Amino acid sequence: MARVVMVTVYAKDSERALNSARKVVFEKFGTSDPFNYYVGFTHDDPLGLIQKGRWGPIESVLQVSNARFPTDDKRGLKMVNSAIGKNRKGFKKSMKNLRHLIEHYTDDELFDEVAPKFNMEIGGVYPFQFRQYCRDLSGHFPGPYSYLFDHRGYGISNHRSLQCIMNDFDSDARLWRAIEGSDIDCDPWNHPLWVVPFKALH
């Protein structure tokens, strides 16, 4: 199974953005990553690993237009909005399944991951999936419904988090900067925001 995931990074130019995104993908996603490997859209693909035709033409890196670094090219912003929309769709699906489990099983049954109760109303949702749905819904792991990540490898799970990434006016942004120990000279918001797509493969 394959899908396209996006990584947002701050960088002076597109080359630095690509390098930063690769570092996020290969060093920061960690062992919880459900995918075996990633392929960037940056070179010819003689082995057919990328298969660009499946998703149409995909740029290897695009600047994301925001208030601090506006650009006439809106393709990066469109790519980011498309990814957060897919995250929302996955969130709704997981919530539906989670509600089914809570309605049809007791806390103890979910804790012990009892054998599923087969009936048409529950469908194909099983107690052993309960913890996985909870984890997926947190949005912080590169799970099956995460399509958009920040420069630290964390999932961008909602529109508020996305605005924090795009604009330096949110209190969470100032808090993160203080925790990271960044000063004004190395503040990531001093550079444009970029989005870099990868084909993620099981």
Residue frames as qw, qx, qy, qz and C-alpha x, y, z in Angstrom:
[[0.000, 0.888, 0.460, 0.000, 0.00, 0.00, 0.00],
 [0.445, 0.032, 0.025, 0.894, 1.24, 3.48, -0.81],
 [0.008, 0.913, 0.407, 0.034, 0.14, 7.06, -0.25],
 [0.386, 0.535, -0.093, 0.746, 1.56, 10.55, -0.44],
 [0.486, -0.730, -0.350, 0.331, 2.45, 12.28, 2.84],
 [0.266, 0.822, -0.016, 0.503, 3.64, 15.87, 3.28],
 [0.628, -0.413, -0.280, 0.597, 6.34, 17.34, 5.51],
 [0.093, 0.952, 0.100, 0.272, 6.42, 21.09, 6.23],
 [0.715, -0.258, -0.106, 0.641, 9.78, 22.69, 6.98],
 [0.013, 0.980, -0.012, -0.196, 11.27, 26.17, 7.33],
 [0.741, -0.078, 0.314, 0.588, 14.23, 26.90, 5.06],
 [0.053, -0.617, 0.183, 0.764, 15.95, 29.69, 3.16],
 [0.409, 0.418, -0.516, -0.626, 15.48, 27.95, -0.19],
 [0.902, 0.087, -0.132, -0.403, 14.07, 24.85, -1.83],
 [0.652, 0.345, -0.651, 0.182, 17.31, 22.84, -1.65],
 [0.010, -0.277, 0.709, -0.648, 17.59, 23.34, 2.10],
 [0.698, -0.070, 0.192, -0.686, 13.89, 22.52, 2.43],
 [0.868, 0.187, -0.417, -0.197, 14.41, 19.17, 0.67],
 [0.454, 0.308, -0.724, 0.418, 17.35, 18.30, 2.91],
 [0.280, -0.227, 0.546, -0.756, 15.44, 19.24, 6.08],
 [0.816, 0.010, -0.006, -0.578, 12.40, 17.21, 5.03],
 [0.773, 0.235, -0.589, 0.018, 14.54, 14.15, 4.30],
 [0.165, 0.296, -0.726, 0.598, 16.05, 14.45, 7.76],
 [0.570, -0.129, 0.335, -0.739, 12.57, 14.53, 9.32],
 [0.876, 0.137, -0.242, -0.394, 11.47, 11.48, 7.33],
 [0.794, 0.241, -0.540, 0.144, 14.52, 9.30, 7.85],
 [0.338, 0.238, -0.643, 0.645, 15.63, 10.35, 11.34],
 [0.216, -0.149, 0.424, -0.867, 12.63, 11.63, 13.31],
 [0.711, -0.153, -0.325, -0.605, 9.62, 9.47, 12.49],
 [0.346, -0.419, 0.743, -0.391, 11.06, 6.66, 14.61],
 [0.009, -0.055, 0.997, 0.057, 10.09, 3.07, 15.16],
 [0.390, 0.408, 0.640, -0.522, 6.37, 3.82, 15.48],
 [0.338, 0.448, -0.373, -0.739, 6.28, 4.56, 11.77],
 [0.794, 0.180, 0.525, -0.249, 3.92, 2.13, 10.01],
 [0.702, 0.690, -0.115, -0.131, 5.71, 2.48, 6.68],
 [0.911, -0.084, 0.146, 0.376, 8.76, 0.59, 5.50],
 [0.468, -0.188, 0.209, 0.838, 10.33, 3.41, 3.54],
 [0.241, 0.842, 0.235, -0.421, 9.76, 6.70, 1.76],
 [0.563, 0.218, 0.433, 0.669, 10.55, 7.91, -1.72],
 [0.015, 0.638, 0.096, -0.763, 10.83, 11.60, -2.59],
 [0.598, 0.699, 0.388, 0.053, 9.61, 13.13, -5.85],
 [0.146, -0.873, 0.254, 0.390, 13.02, 14.54, -6.73],
 [0.121, -0.476, 0.754, 0.436, 14.50, 12.34, -9.44],
 [0.651, 0.204, -0.545, -0.487, 13.75, 10.03, -12.35],
 [0.666, -0.251, 0.587, -0.387, 12.37, 6.73, -11.15],
 [0.419, 0.365, -0.743, -0.374, 13.67, 3.90, -13.37],
 [0.062, -0.003, -0.980, 0.188, 12.45, 1.21, -10.95],
 [0.380, -0.442, -0.570, -0.579, 8.88, 2.52, -10.94],
 [0.322, -0.259, -0.722, 0.555, 8.85, 3.18, -7.19],
 [0.081, 0.236, 0.237, -0.939, 7.10, 6.53, -7.40],
 [0.129, 0.471, 0.822, 0.292, 4.56, 5.99, -10.19],
 [0.011, 0.218, 0.142, -0.966, 3.75, 9.67, -10.45],
 [0.273, -0.167, -0.595, -0.737, 0.90, 8.99, -12.81],
 [0.323, -0.442, -0.830, 0.110, -1.24, 7.54, -10.02],
 [0.204, -0.688, -0.428, 0.550, -1.50, 10.93, -8.29],
 [0.352, 0.908, 0.163, 0.160, -0.82, 13.16, -11.28],
 [0.522, 0.520, -0.267, 0.621, 2.17, 15.50, -11.47],
 [0.606, -0.762, -0.186, 0.131, 3.65, 16.23, -8.04],
 [0.253, 0.833, -0.330, 0.364, 6.31, 18.86, -7.42],
 [0.711, 0.015, -0.562, 0.423, 9.26, 17.78, -5.27],
 [0.328, -0.399, -0.440, 0.734, 9.03, 20.90, -3.08],
 [0.034, 0.706, 0.401, 0.582, 6.78, 23.97, -2.96],
 [0.094, 0.083, -0.402, 0.907, 6.78, 27.14, -0.91],
 [0.162, -0.634, -0.754, 0.050, 3.66, 27.59, 1.21],
 [0.036, 0.532, 0.098, 0.841, 2.27, 31.09, 0.93],
 [0.425, -0.618, -0.590, 0.299, 1.58, 32.66, 4.32],
 [0.082, -0.979, -0.186, 0.008, 1.33, 36.12, 5.89],
 [0.464, -0.734, 0.295, 0.398, 5.05, 36.43, 6.59],
 [0.218, -0.341, 0.699, 0.590, 6.28, 35.05, 3.25],
 [0.664, 0.520, 0.347, -0.411, 3.48, 35.46, 0.69],
 [0.215, -0.230, 0.736, 0.600, 3.89, 34.10, -2.82],
 [0.554, 0.289, -0.194, -0.756, 1.75, 34.22, -5.94],
 [0.501, 0.124, -0.832, -0.204, 2.17, 30.47, -6.38],
 [0.627, -0.322, 0.312, -0.637, -0.59, 28.89, -4.28],
 [0.791, 0.124, -0.574, -0.172, 0.21, 25.26, -5.13],
 [0.322, 0.185, -0.776, 0.511, 2.06, 24.70, -1.85],
 [0.359, -0.065, 0.438, -0.822, -0.84, 26.05, 0.18],
 [0.787, 0.088, -0.237, -0.563, -3.26, 23.91, -1.83],
 [0.640, 0.183, -0.740, 0.094, -1.11, 20.82, -1.14],
 [0.062, 0.125, -0.715, 0.685, -1.08, 21.52, 2.60],
 [0.550, 0.013, 0.217, -0.807, -4.84, 22.12, 2.71],
 [0.783, 0.130, -0.487, -0.365, -5.44, 18.88, 0.80],
 [0.474, 0.150, -0.804, 0.325, -3.34, 16.93, 3.32],
 [0.163, -0.048, 0.604, -0.779, -5.11, 18.40, 6.36],
 [0.693, 0.065, -0.104, -0.711, -8.41, 17.55, 4.68],
 [0.732, 0.110, -0.667, -0.091, -7.33, 13.90, 4.39],
 [0.188, 0.124, -0.763, 0.606, -6.32, 13.95, 8.06],
 [0.455, -0.017, 0.297, -0.840, -9.81, 15.17, 8.93],
 [0.784, 0.099, -0.386, -0.477, -11.43, 12.42, 6.86],
 [0.588, 0.126, -0.770, 0.212, -9.30, 9.78, 8.61],
 [0.068, -0.125, 0.605, -0.784, -10.10, 11.31, 12.00],
 [0.645, -0.005, 0.052, -0.762, -13.83, 11.04, 11.34],
 [0.787, 0.106, -0.569, -0.215, -13.49, 7.40, 10.27],
 [0.402, 0.125, -0.773, 0.475, -11.52, 6.52, 13.41],
 [0.282, -0.100, 0.429, -0.852, -14.01, 8.36, 15.60],
 [0.765, 0.003, -0.233, -0.600, -16.88, 6.42, 14.08],
 [0.740, 0.087, -0.664, 0.064, -15.11, 3.12, 14.77],
 [0.184, 0.163, -0.671, 0.699, -14.16, 4.21, 18.28],
 [0.504, -0.111, 0.208, -0.831, -17.77, 5.10, 19.11],
 [0.824, 0.016, -0.446, -0.349, -18.90, 1.69, 17.89],
 [0.579, 0.116, -0.726, 0.353, -16.40, -0.02, 20.18],
 [0.055, -0.139, 0.538, -0.830, -17.34, 2.08, 23.22],
 [0.643, -0.071, -0.028, -0.762, -21.04, 1.45, 22.59],
 [0.884, 0.043, -0.363, -0.292, -20.78, -2.32, 22.18],
 [0.748, 0.041, -0.552, 0.366, -18.03, -3.29, 24.65],
 [0.552, -0.823, -0.121, 0.063, -17.35, -2.65, 28.33],
 [0.011, -0.892, 0.447, -0.070, -14.15, -1.04, 29.54],
 [0.628, -0.406, 0.664, 0.002, -12.90, -4.41, 30.77],
 [0.831, 0.371, 0.407, 0.077, -13.64, -6.05, 27.43],
 [0.457, 0.869, -0.124, 0.143, -11.70, -3.37, 25.60],
 [0.286, -0.784, 0.546, -0.075, -8.84, -3.56, 28.10],
 [0.657, -0.226, 0.719, 0.031, -8.59, -7.35, 27.70],
 [0.311, 0.424, -0.585, -0.618, -9.22, -7.20, 23.94],
 [0.626, 0.094, 0.724, -0.275, -11.90, -9.90, 24.09],
 [0.299, 0.188, 0.813, 0.464, -13.04, -11.85, 21.08],
 [0.206, 0.031, -0.191, -0.959, -15.23, -9.68, 18.84],
 [0.454, 0.377, 0.678, -0.438, -19.01, -9.86, 19.04],
 [0.117, 0.035, 0.705, 0.698, -20.13, -10.69, 15.55],
 [0.296, 0.670, 0.639, -0.233, -23.20, -8.87, 14.38],
 [0.442, 0.603, 0.401, 0.530, -24.07, -6.69, 11.43],
 [0.141, -0.975, -0.158, -0.067, -24.32, -3.50, 13.48],
 [0.534, -0.708, 0.285, 0.362, -20.71, -3.60, 14.66],
 [0.654, 0.731, -0.192, -0.041, -19.29, -4.65, 11.32],
 [0.857, 0.230, -0.262, 0.380, -15.53, -5.11, 11.01],
 [0.044, -0.756, 0.367, -0.540, -14.44, -3.13, 14.09],
 [0.831, -0.152, -0.516, 0.142, -12.62, -5.23, 16.68],
 [0.573, -0.817, -0.055, 0.041, -11.62, -4.73, 20.34],
 [0.768, -0.230, 0.139, 0.581, -7.92, -5.23, 19.63],
 [0.392, 0.522, 0.250, 0.715, -8.07, -2.11, 17.42],
 [0.288, -0.898, -0.334, 0.000, -9.27, 0.15, 20.26],
 [0.520, -0.656, 0.107, 0.537, -5.82, 1.33, 21.40],
 [0.475, 0.101, 0.474, 0.734, -4.69, 1.79, 17.81],
 [0.061, 0.770, 0.476, 0.421, -7.67, 4.04, 17.07],
 [0.404, -0.877, -0.155, 0.210, -6.89, 6.07, 20.20],
 [0.561, -0.392, 0.293, 0.668, -3.29, 6.48, 19.10],
 [0.359, 0.381, 0.539, 0.660, -4.24, 7.41, 15.54],
 [0.084, -0.873, -0.433, -0.208, -6.69, 10.02, 16.81],
 [0.483, -0.697, -0.043, 0.528, -3.93, 11.78, 18.76],
 [0.490, 0.868, 0.050, 0.064, -2.43, 12.86, 15.44],
 [0.225, -0.865, 0.438, 0.099, 1.14, 12.85, 16.75],
 [0.584, -0.255, 0.733, 0.237, 2.28, 9.64, 15.12],
 [0.294, 0.380, -0.573, -0.664, 2.75, 8.82, 11.44],
 [0.491, 0.141, 0.828, -0.233, -0.15, 6.39, 11.58],
 [0.349, 0.315, 0.790, 0.394, -2.46, 5.31, 8.79],
 [0.136, 0.855, 0.489, 0.110, -4.46, 8.55, 8.79],
 [0.282, -0.777, 0.085, 0.556, -1.60, 11.04, 9.04],
 [0.660, 0.594, 0.292, 0.357, -0.84, 12.90, 5.84],
 [0.193, 0.851, -0.084, 0.482, 0.75, 16.12, 7.11],
 [0.769, -0.402, -0.246, 0.433, 3.73, 16.60, 9.45],
 [0.059, -0.993, 0.103, 0.019, 5.73, 19.51, 10.84],
 [0.425, 0.730, -0.494, 0.203, 9.47, 20.12, 10.83],
 [0.317, -0.502, 0.727, -0.346, 9.89, 18.01, 14.00],
 [0.255, 0.057, -0.947, -0.188, 8.12, 14.96, 12.57],
 [0.222, 0.274, 0.743, -0.569, 4.90, 15.46, 14.54],
 [0.140, 0.510, 0.768, 0.362, 1.53, 15.12, 12.90],
 [0.160, 0.013, 0.035, -0.986, -0.33, 18.34, 12.12],
 [0.025, 0.293, 0.953, -0.073, -3.65, 17.06, 13.35],
 [0.090, 0.780, 0.595, -0.173, -5.99, 20.05, 13.10],
 [0.325, 0.793, 0.210, 0.471, -6.44, 23.51, 11.60],
 [0.372, -0.925, 0.076, -0.029, -5.30, 25.27, 14.77],
 [0.741, -0.390, 0.368, 0.404, -1.98, 23.40, 14.70],
 [0.612, 0.451, 0.381, 0.526, -1.62, 24.22, 11.01],
 [0.051, 0.946, 0.111, 0.302, -2.11, 27.94, 11.70],
 [0.589, -0.756, 0.223, 0.181, 0.53, 27.73, 14.41],
 [0.746, -0.041, 0.420, 0.515, 2.96, 26.31, 11.85],
 [0.440, 0.617, 0.386, 0.526, 2.10, 28.90, 9.23],
 [0.021, -0.833, -0.054, -0.550, 1.97, 32.04, 11.37],
 [0.486, 0.014, -0.557, 0.674, 4.07, 33.32, 14.27],
 [0.275, -0.448, 0.075, -0.847, 1.23, 34.77, 16.33],
 [0.798, -0.373, -0.393, -0.263, 0.01, 31.78, 18.30],
 [0.471, -0.724, 0.418, -0.279, 0.94, 31.32, 21.97],
 [0.961, -0.088, 0.250, 0.072, 1.82, 27.70, 21.26],
 [0.704, 0.595, -0.087, 0.377, 4.35, 28.90, 18.71],
 [0.018, -0.811, 0.371, -0.452, 6.00, 31.21, 21.22],
 [0.772, -0.479, 0.365, -0.203, 5.96, 28.46, 23.84],
 [0.957, 0.190, 0.100, 0.193, 7.60, 25.98, 21.46],
 [0.471, 0.731, -0.223, 0.440, 10.28, 28.52, 20.61],
 [0.340, -0.751, 0.410, -0.391, 11.02, 29.06, 24.29],
 [0.915, -0.249, 0.306, -0.076, 11.22, 25.33, 24.97],
 [0.872, 0.389, 0.037, 0.295, 13.53, 24.75, 22.02],
 [0.541, -0.591, 0.080, 0.593, 15.78, 27.56, 23.24],
 [0.519, 0.513, 0.364, 0.579, 15.64, 29.38, 19.91],
 [0.165, -0.564, -0.110, 0.802, 16.75, 32.98, 19.74],
 [0.449, 0.748, 0.164, -0.460, 15.66, 35.51, 17.16],
 [0.119, 0.635, -0.620, -0.445, 18.59, 34.76, 14.85],
 [0.045, 0.114, -0.969, -0.213, 17.68, 31.08, 14.46],
 [0.518, 0.291, 0.492, -0.637, 13.92, 31.48, 14.77],
 [0.391, 0.177, 0.829, 0.358, 12.42, 29.16, 12.11],
 [0.288, 0.803, 0.506, -0.130, 9.74, 31.73, 11.30],
 [0.069, -0.752, 0.275, 0.595, 12.51, 33.92, 9.84],
 [0.082, -0.218, 0.813, 0.534, 12.46, 31.59, 6.81],
 [0.615, 0.077, -0.315, -0.719, 9.74, 30.66, 4.33],
 [0.679, -0.056, 0.665, -0.305, 7.60, 27.59, 4.94],
 [0.366, 0.346, -0.721, -0.476, 7.91, 24.75, 2.41],
 [0.854, -0.023, 0.377, -0.357, 5.99, 21.53, 1.83],
 [0.162, 0.470, -0.830, -0.251, 7.79, 18.41, 0.62],
 [0.894, 0.010, 0.023, -0.447, 5.82, 15.33, -0.50],
 [0.078, -0.392, 0.915, 0.044, 6.96, 11.73, -0.10],
 [0.790, -0.025, -0.452, -0.413, 5.50, 8.50, -1.32],
 [0.409, -0.418, 0.709, -0.394, 5.15, 6.32, 1.79],
 [0.692, 0.168, -0.632, -0.306, 5.22, 2.56, 1.22],
 [0.836, -0.390, 0.278, -0.267, 4.27, -0.40, 3.44]]
